[in-house]
Amino acid sequence: MKISISESAKKQFMEDNNKNYRIFIKGYGWGGPVFGLAQGEPQEEDETYTIDNINFSVEKDISDLIPGFHIEYYKGIFQRGYVVYVDGASRSC
């Protein structure tokens, strides 16, 4: 699985000073599953990946179906946080 990280997300990961994150399904939208990112240790059945000294874990069922993820970080007036896209998917509805 490929996980790419935007420069803004890399900077925020360094500021957060946490090395373990978990990608998970946080709900379903019109286009299918919506993925989230949270600080946390890998679960027993997770696949783990290390990118730029940051550990990501993904449920095995998800990693078997999804080719990869792209992680971005947005910081605006009304919204701030990490956003996880399926690699190659459109960034808008």
Backbone as a chain_set.jsonl record, in Angstrom:
{"seq": "MKISISESAKKQFMEDNNKNYRIFIKGYGWGGPVFGLAQGEPQEEDETYTIDNINFSVEKDISDLIPGFHIEYYKGIFQRGYVVYVDGASRSC", "coords": {"N": [[0.841, -1.174, 0.0], [0.471, 2.216, -0.762], [1.219, 5.217, 0.868], [0.912, 8.579, 0.784], [2.039, 11.824, 1.791], [1.188, 15.169, 2.271], [3.119, 18.241, 2.211], [2.229, 20.105, 4.125], [0.899, 18.423, 5.909], [3.04, 16.792, 6.77], [4.552, 18.674, 8.17], [2.756, 19.302, 10.248], [2.51, 16.793, 11.486], [5.071, 16.589, 12.608], [4.983, 18.727, 14.429], [2.957, 17.814, 16.108], [4.228, 15.748, 17.33], [3.767, 13.02, 17.628], [4.048, 9.608, 16.939], [2.471, 7.523, 16.061], [-0.273, 6.639, 14.169], [-3.628, 5.93, 13.113], [-5.479, 4.821, 10.379], [-8.84, 4.81, 9.515], [-12.236, 3.74, 8.805], [-14.55, 6.224, 8.932], [-17.124, 6.708, 8.334], [-19.803, 6.728, 5.863], [-20.282, 8.068, 2.646], [-21.704, 9.678, -0.289], [-19.946, 8.776, -2.249], [-18.937, 6.443, -1.239], [-16.924, 4.873, 1.32], [-15.754, 7.051, 3.946], [-12.735, 8.179, 5.111], [-10.849, 8.418, 8.152], [-8.363, 9.804, 10.408], [-6.54, 9.095, 13.258], [-4.762, 9.503, 16.346], [-3.092, 6.717, 17.605], [-2.425, 3.356, 18.681], [-1.474, 0.44, 16.762], [-3.93, -2.079, 16.003], [-4.528, -5.592, 16.622], [-5.011, -6.987, 14.146], [-4.156, -5.199, 12.216], [-2.436, -3.739, 9.381], [0.793, -2.377, 9.187], [2.618, 0.591, 8.396], [5.491, 2.559, 7.725], [6.288, 5.833, 7.193], [8.417, 8.451, 6.562], [9.383, 8.319, 9.233], [7.03, 8.116, 10.652], [4.47, 6.199, 11.954], [1.882, 4.357, 10.513], [-1.178, 2.697, 10.828], [-3.467, 0.396, 9.403], [-6.606, -1.108, 9.033], [-6.636, -4.533, 8.179], [-8.57, -5.513, 6.336], [-9.244, -3.172, 4.987], [-6.767, -2.401, 3.881], [-6.392, -4.441, 2.078], [-8.186, -3.829, 0.071], [-7.898, -1.15, -0.76], [-5.776, 0.804, -2.783], [-4.036, 2.777, -1.876], [-3.363, 5.732, 0.174], [-3.738, 9.295, 0.492], [-2.624, 11.876, 2.513], [-3.576, 14.956, 3.813], [-3.256, 18.214, 5.363], [-5.325, 20.66, 6.672], [-5.684, 24.027, 7.59], [-7.701, 26.366, 8.539], [-9.919, 29.181, 8.987], [-12.386, 28.216, 9.985], [-12.078, 25.499, 9.992], [-9.935, 22.802, 10.752], [-7.498, 20.297, 10.457], [-6.502, 16.865, 9.756], [-6.957, 15.314, 6.592], [-8.0, 12.471, 4.893], [-7.57, 10.909, 1.864], [-8.513, 8.516, -0.625], [-5.95, 7.227, -2.538], [-5.536, 8.727, -5.647], [-8.168, 9.424, -5.908], [-10.764, 11.836, -6.489], [-10.529, 15.112, -5.127], [-12.763, 16.463, -4.393], [-16.4, 16.703, -4.187]], "CA": [[0.0, 0.0, 0.0], [1.19, 3.485, -0.835], [0.668, 6.327, 1.645], [1.634, 9.818, 0.514], [1.744, 12.856, 2.79], [1.47, 16.52, 1.786], [4.099, 18.97, 3.024], [1.555, 20.694, 5.289], [0.638, 17.334, 6.862], [4.32, 16.405, 7.366], [4.895, 19.71, 9.154], [1.88, 19.159, 11.411], [2.896, 15.562, 12.183], [6.255, 16.91, 13.41], [4.548, 19.57, 15.541], [2.162, 16.99, 17.026], [5.208, 14.923, 18.047], [3.241, 11.68, 17.862], [4.586, 8.756, 15.884], [1.557, 6.427, 15.738], [-1.593, 7.059, 13.704], [-4.436, 4.841, 12.575], [-6.448, 5.197, 9.356], [-10.034, 4.004, 9.756], [-13.467, 4.196, 8.152], [-15.323, 6.988, 9.918], [-18.511, 6.782, 7.891], [-20.034, 6.487, 4.438], [-20.875, 9.188, 1.927], [-22.221, 9.353, -1.613], [-18.93, 8.083, -3.031], [-18.438, 5.269, -0.535], [-16.413, 5.123, 2.666], [-15.006, 8.264, 4.285], [-11.677, 7.722, 6.008], [-10.363, 9.341, 9.165], [-7.03, 9.572, 10.943], [-6.496, 9.369, 14.69], [-3.584, 9.015, 17.046], [-3.407, 5.45, 18.242], [-1.575, 2.19, 18.466], [-2.068, -0.55, 15.854], [-4.708, -3.18, 16.556], [-3.93, -6.894, 16.338], [-5.136, -7.387, 12.742], [-3.792, -4.088, 11.338], [-1.196, -3.675, 8.616], [1.492, -1.164, 9.602], [3.495, 1.205, 7.402], [6.261, 3.672, 8.263], [6.635, 6.835, 6.187], [9.072, 9.61, 7.192], [9.446, 8.048, 10.679], [5.686, 8.167, 11.234], [3.839, 4.882, 11.815], [0.46, 4.342, 10.19], [-1.788, 1.373, 10.829], [-4.696, 0.328, 8.626], [-7.254, -2.409, 9.172], [-6.233, -5.428, 7.096], [-9.625, -5.553, 5.328], [-9.136, -1.946, 4.187], [-5.515, -2.412, 3.122], [-6.534, -5.406, 0.988], [-9.075, -3.282, -0.954], [-7.527, 0.208, -1.164], [-4.382, 0.807, -3.263], [-3.214, 3.713, -1.118], [-3.999, 6.92, 0.73], [-3.017, 10.566, 0.492], [-3.008, 12.61, 3.722], [-3.343, 16.395, 3.771], [-3.634, 18.934, 6.58], [-5.917, 21.961, 6.391], [-5.805, 24.912, 8.749], [-8.433, 27.546, 8.115], [-10.634, 29.906, 10.036], [-13.456, 27.407, 10.562], [-11.787, 24.066, 9.934], [-8.523, 22.451, 10.886], [-7.289, 18.879, 10.72], [-6.024, 15.971, 8.715], [-7.956, 14.754, 5.688], [-7.464, 11.271, 4.259], [-8.185, 10.581, 0.574], [-8.041, 7.318, -1.305], [-4.98, 7.66, -3.534], [-6.066, 8.805, -6.993], [-9.558, 9.857, -5.899], [-11.007, 13.272, -6.609], [-10.473, 15.816, -3.845], [-14.021, 17.165, -4.152], [-17.603, 15.971, -4.576]], "C": [[0.89, 1.242, 0.0], [0.468, 4.515, 0.036], [1.528, 7.542, 1.345], [1.138, 10.89, 1.488], [2.106, 14.215, 2.205], [2.487, 17.194, 2.706], [3.453, 19.577, 4.264], [1.252, 19.636, 6.346], [1.933, 16.886, 7.535], [4.719, 17.394, 8.46], [4.047, 19.55, 10.423], [2.183, 17.885, 12.19], [4.091, 15.828, 13.093], [5.889, 17.769, 14.623], [3.759, 18.774, 16.577], [3.043, 16.068, 17.856], [4.634, 13.567, 18.464], [3.681, 10.818, 16.692], [3.646, 7.636, 15.454], [0.165, 6.952, 15.397], [-2.301, 5.871, 13.084], [-5.439, 5.41, 11.581], [-7.628, 4.248, 9.498], [-11.201, 4.54, 8.936], [-14.285, 4.928, 9.198], [-16.781, 7.155, 9.52], [-18.606, 6.501, 6.404], [-20.722, 7.697, 3.839], [-21.397, 8.714, 0.578], [-21.235, 8.516, -2.42], [-18.375, 6.836, -2.369], [-17.888, 5.64, 0.828], [-15.649, 6.45, 2.772], [-13.998, 7.847, 5.35], [-11.254, 8.826, 6.961], [-8.976, 8.929, 9.624], [-7.044, 9.96, 12.408], [-5.177, 8.876, 15.267], [-3.966, 7.701, 17.713], [-2.458, 4.34, 17.848], [-2.265, 1.225, 17.501], [-2.863, -1.599, 16.629], [-4.1, -4.488, 16.059], [-3.937, -7.26, 14.851], [-4.718, -6.295, 11.757], [-2.512, -4.353, 10.558], [-0.517, -2.374, 9.037], [2.476, -0.727, 8.517], [4.226, 2.363, 8.072], [6.686, 4.579, 7.115], [7.202, 8.037, 6.929], [9.078, 9.506, 8.719], [8.107, 8.205, 11.394], [5.03, 6.82, 10.938], [2.345, 5.03, 11.556], [-0.013, 2.904, 10.257], [-3.128, 1.475, 10.117], [-5.292, -1.05, 8.843], [-6.923, -3.266, 7.962], [-7.28, -5.479, 5.988], [-9.565, -4.328, 4.412], [-7.886, -2.007, 3.311], [-5.555, -3.412, 1.975], [-7.336, -4.823, -0.179], [-8.627, -1.946, -1.535], [-6.066, 0.214, -1.615], [-3.467, 1.741, -2.469], [-4.023, 4.892, -0.625], [-3.104, 8.134, 0.527], [-3.539, 11.351, 1.69], [-2.617, 14.068, 3.559], [-3.745, 16.997, 5.11], [-4.143, 20.309, 6.176], [-6.006, 22.754, 7.681], [-6.424, 26.213, 8.256], [-9.125, 28.195, 9.29], [-11.64, 29.003, 10.747], [-13.148, 25.916, 10.624], [-10.287, 23.849, 10.026], [-8.428, 20.96, 11.142], [-6.782, 18.126, 9.518], [-7.203, 15.482, 7.885], [-7.3, 13.601, 4.944], [-8.274, 10.985, 2.988], [-7.67, 9.23, 0.116], [-7.135, 7.817, -2.416], [-5.596, 7.612, -4.93], [-7.515, 9.26, -7.055], [-9.637, 11.371, -6.029], [-11.017, 13.908, -5.223], [-11.751, 16.584, -3.544], [-15.194, 16.322, -4.619], [-17.999, 16.33, -5.981]], "O": [[1.918, 1.296, 0.675], [-0.751, 4.664, -0.052], [2.729, 7.543, 1.615], [-0.006, 10.869, 1.941], [3.212, 14.394, 1.695], [2.687, 16.764, 3.843], [4.053, 19.57, 5.339], [1.335, 19.913, 7.543], [1.94, 16.626, 8.738], [5.165, 16.999, 9.537], [4.563, 19.651, 11.537], [2.123, 17.886, 13.419], [4.125, 15.348, 14.226], [6.42, 17.565, 15.714], [3.873, 19.024, 17.777], [2.661, 15.653, 18.951], [4.975, 13.037, 19.521], [3.678, 11.284, 15.552], [3.993, 6.865, 14.559], [-0.487, 7.611, 16.206], [-1.672, 4.932, 12.596], [-6.161, 6.357, 11.889], [-7.451, 3.034, 9.591], [-11.153, 5.663, 8.434], [-14.671, 4.355, 10.217], [-17.581, 7.685, 10.29], [-17.636, 6.094, 5.766], [-21.625, 8.279, 4.44], [-21.519, 7.515, 0.329], [-21.642, 7.646, -3.19], [-17.436, 6.23, -2.885], [-18.334, 6.616, 1.433], [-14.999, 6.898, 1.827], [-14.358, 7.241, 6.36], [-11.295, 10.01, 6.626], [-8.48, 7.856, 9.279], [-7.513, 11.042, 12.761], [-4.559, 7.951, 14.74], [-5.035, 7.587, 18.313], [-1.787, 4.394, 16.817], [-3.493, 1.192, 17.427], [-2.518, -1.956, 17.755], [-3.249, -4.481, 15.169], [-2.947, -7.795, 14.352], [-4.915, -6.464, 10.554], [-1.629, -5.084, 11.005], [-1.195, -1.365, 9.226], [3.076, -1.548, 7.824], [3.646, 3.071, 8.896], [7.362, 4.142, 6.183], [6.552, 8.584, 7.82], [8.809, 10.486, 9.414], [8.067, 8.406, 12.608], [5.038, 6.359, 9.797], [1.638, 5.732, 12.281], [0.676, 1.996, 9.793], [-3.828, 2.484, 10.207], [-4.574, -2.049, 8.837], [-6.931, -2.773, 6.834], [-6.921, -5.488, 4.81], [-9.805, -4.434, 3.209], [-7.949, -1.694, 2.122], [-4.828, -3.252, 0.995], [-7.181, -5.28, -1.312], [-8.944, -1.638, -2.684], [-5.203, -0.312, -0.911], [-2.258, 1.518, -2.401], [-5.201, 5.042, -0.951], [-1.885, 8.018, 0.406], [-4.749, 11.481, 1.871], [-1.479, 14.383, 3.212], [-4.474, 16.383, 5.89], [-3.482, 21.035, 5.433], [-6.358, 22.218, 8.732], [-5.758, 27.046, 7.641], [-8.935, 27.802, 10.441], [-11.734, 29.023, 11.974], [-13.888, 25.155, 11.248], [-9.488, 24.597, 9.463], [-9.183, 20.413, 11.946], [-6.65, 18.667, 8.42], [-8.299, 15.266, 8.401], [-6.189, 13.73, 4.43], [-9.495, 10.838, 3.034], [-6.543, 8.842, 0.423], [-7.504, 8.728, -3.157], [-6.116, 6.577, -5.347], [-8.045, 9.465, -8.147], [-8.687, 12.088, -5.713], [-11.47, 13.293, -4.258], [-11.819, 17.288, -2.536], [-15.019, 15.35, -5.353], [-18.993, 15.815, -6.493]]}, "num_chains": 1, "name": "protein.A"}
